[in-house]
Amino acid sequence: MSPKYIGFWLFSLCIIILPLLLALCVLTDSDSVVFIGETFRVANLQIKEQKVLVDELCNLKKNRKVYIQQRNSNIFFVGDRSQTLTSCKSKMREVRRYQDKLKIEKSPASLWGCF
């Protein structure tokens, strides 16, 4: 391969390919790089989980009890059904907003806007 072609490939790598790869990445709270597609997939799974949970809580009989698990433990507490339903719906809205934000960041127009 001649030096002319090597220079072209280095130029295209630095100017075209690297910014596109960086545009496809997003920094998370822990400062680790995660691809937007993977984050989008996780958000999709969270939305599906919340949909099932909301559906189950809506179809629950009035006299049934709801138990809420304490975070990072195996301890459960009795919770209020309507309050639990409200918190699940707000969590689902929050995840959908985050997913919409990722859709905007993932769009080709936003990728070219970073140059």
C-alpha positions, 0 to 999 in steps of 0.5 A: 500500500502506498503512503498516499493511501495510508494517509487517506485511511488515517485521515478518514479514520480520524476525521470521519469514523472516530467522531461517529463512534463517539457520537454513538456513545454516551457517558453514564453516571459512573463515567463509563462509556455505554453505547446508545443502542444498549441503553435503548434496549435496557430502557425497552425492557424496563418499559415492558416490566413496568407495563406488566406491573401496572397491568397486574396492579390495575387488575388486582382486587380491592381487598388484596394486599400489595407488598413492596420489596426493600431495595437490596434486601429480601424484606417486604413491607405492606404497601398501598395499592393506589400509591404503588400504581401511581409510582409505577406509572410515573416510573414508566413515564420517566423511562419513556422520556429517557427513551425518547431522549435516546431516540433523538440522540440516535437520529442521524441529524444529531450525529452530524450536528456534533461536527 
